[in-house]
Structures are given as C-alpha cells and as structure tokens.
Amino acid sequence: MAQKDIYKIDNYLIATGVTLLILGCVFMVFDPFLYSEVVITEKVGDSTQVHFESKEGRTLDQIRQKYGNDAEVDVRTFPTIRVIMVANGIILLIIGYSYRKKERKIINLWNALERLGEAKVTDLSLMLGLPREFIIRHLKDINLQHHTLFTYEQGSDKIVNSKLRSEYLISVDCANCGSKVNQKVTLDLASQPNCPYCGTPVSTDYLNNLRQEVLKSTQNIPISTQAKKGEFSVVIFILLLIFFWPAAIVYLVIKKTAMTKSVQVQTEYN
C-alpha cells in the first residue's frame, strides 16, 4: 500500500531547510574568515594572496606595514549571508514540521474512516483524541486525495464513505427457501434486503463481507475539474523557495485555499 502523503509540501520544506542549515553551518565552521579580525590582501608578483589574522592589539597601519603599504587591510564584517541561510533553514524546518505534525493527525483520521466506512464525529473525536472542529475542517484535505470522497451528514453528525451510498447488485441464495435474491442495495446497512419470496433477511455476514470488500477496493471516484484547475505546482513552489521563500509560503496558502474550496463545493453537491 502506498504511503499516504497529504500535504507533500512538508517534504520540500524540510529538505530545503535541512540543506540551508547544513550549508550555512559548514560555511561558518570551515571559513577562516570567522576566526580573524582582519583580512589582508597583498600582491605577490602576478598573483594575489589573502591572509586572515587577529589584530592582537595592533592598529591597521601596523598590520599594513608588515605586508607592505600596498596591501589592503579590511576589518572583518558580520557574515550576514551565512547567518541568513541558517535562519531561513530553521524557519523552513519549523514550518515543514508543523505541516507534518498536522498531516499525521489527518492521516490517522483518514485511516480510521477507511477502516470503519462511517462513524459519528463524536466517536472519532474520542477515539483519535482530535477536536471535532479539526475533524470536520480537515475532511476537505482527505477529499483532495485521488479516489477518496467522504461526506459529512449534519443531521446524523456522521462522516460516511461515499462508496457505501452507491448501489450494488447482490445475488445470493436465500438461507430459508433457497430462492435466488437479486437486488440493488446500498452498503450503509440502513435497511436490510429481504427474500422476495419468503421475506427472510439476507445474511448480515454476507452484507458485511461485501461492505469490507468495497471499502478495501480502489474504486475510482472522479475529482472535479475545478479541483484539477487549482492543482498545486511543485515546480513553481521550488523556484519561489529558492529565490524568495516567503513568496513560496504565500503561494502554498493561496493554492491550498483554492483547492479546498473547490472540493467543498463538490462534497456539498454530492
């Protein structure tokens, strides 16, 4: 079974954050510029040599005399770029892991809904330790995934797998009279089909087995064209992340909001 990955963006945020953090730290640790107070640039023949030294109580003129008056002596400046790299790496890691933490909660909800088929929001809240507002709000994130559609019914306060609302043709022998029962039924088990000849109910075990087979199946539930139009572009996100990461975060929020709204419309229509 493929591993569930709802946001996907947390993978890029964490990978980029780790890369920036490592590069920034490596540049800081192995750059001799950090361990010196001055940088001396002198010309030796046709070549240029650079030296890094501590002032050790000397003035810049005294240091310049050591290498010759033509040498350039510059005071060390703060390593702004490297500090920004490290800071951005830490920020991206914080954002990425916050997304991943939320994603794990949503995947736990998704797994429970797949296993149960339908459940009351109150029961899910107690079972998973999640606020009911979180469950209802993030049902849209689950419905953004392919082949997945769950519906929240306000009247019964239930979340139902839409596969169970579809009609399926059953063909089974009656346990009492042996007649063939051919009927279309829904697998939410709201009403149990009976033998048209003797009235005996169809075996609950048979219906439950069929229900489990349907829940485990990979039946394709089409995604609306509106949701596809609002699809998130990984290429655009990575480019923004490289050149100006705050713009990448804004792009992420806008796209996620648009996709969630389109799925909400589709869910309410169904």
GIJO-V526912 format. One record per residue. OMEGA is omega in whole degrees, 0 to 359 (none if undefined). Layout:
BEGIN
((OMEGA) (OMEGA))
END
This chain:
BEGIN
((181) (180) (181) (180) (188) (186) (182) (184) (179) (179) (181) (179) (182) (180) (179) (179) (178) (180) (180) (181) (181) (181) (180) (181) (180) (179) (180) (185) (187) (178) (181) (179) (182) (185) (180) (178) (180) (176) (182) (178) (180) (178) (177) (185) (180) (183) (177) (179) (181) (180) (177) (183) (170) (184) (178) (177) (181) (173) (179) (179) (179) (178) (181) (179) (181) (183) (182) (184) (179) (180) (176) (180) (181) (176) (180) (178) (181) (182) (187) (185) (182) (177) (178) (177) (180) (181) (178) (177) (179) (180) (180) (177) (179) (180) (182) (181) (175) (174) (182) (178) (178) (181) (181) (177) (181) (179) (175) (176) (180) (180) (180) (180) (177) (182) (185) (184) (176) (181) (175) (181) (179) (180) (178) (180) (180) (184) (186) (182) (181) (176) (181) (178) (178) (182) (183) (183) (186) (171) (179) (179) (178) (181) (175) (182) (181) (176) (183) (175) (176) (183) (176) (179) (184) (183) (181) (183) (181) (167) (187) (172) (185) (176) (182) (179) (178) (179) (179) (179) (177) (177) (186) (178) (178) (181) (184) (185) (177) (179) (180) (178) (177) (183) (171) (183) (169) (187) (172) (176) (177) (176) (184) (179) (180) (174) (182) (184) (182) (177) (180) (180) (175) (184) (178) (179) (179) (181) (179) (178) (178) (179) (180) (178) (180) (181) (180) (183) (178) (179) (184) (173) (185) (174) (184) (179) (178) (180) (180) (180) (181) (185) (182) (179) (180) (182) (179) (182) (181) (178) (178) (181) (181) (188) (180) (190) (177) (178) (178) (179) (178) (179) (179) (182) (181) (182) (179) (179) (180) (180) (180) (180) (181) (178) (177) (179) (180) (182) (180) (179) (180) (none))
END
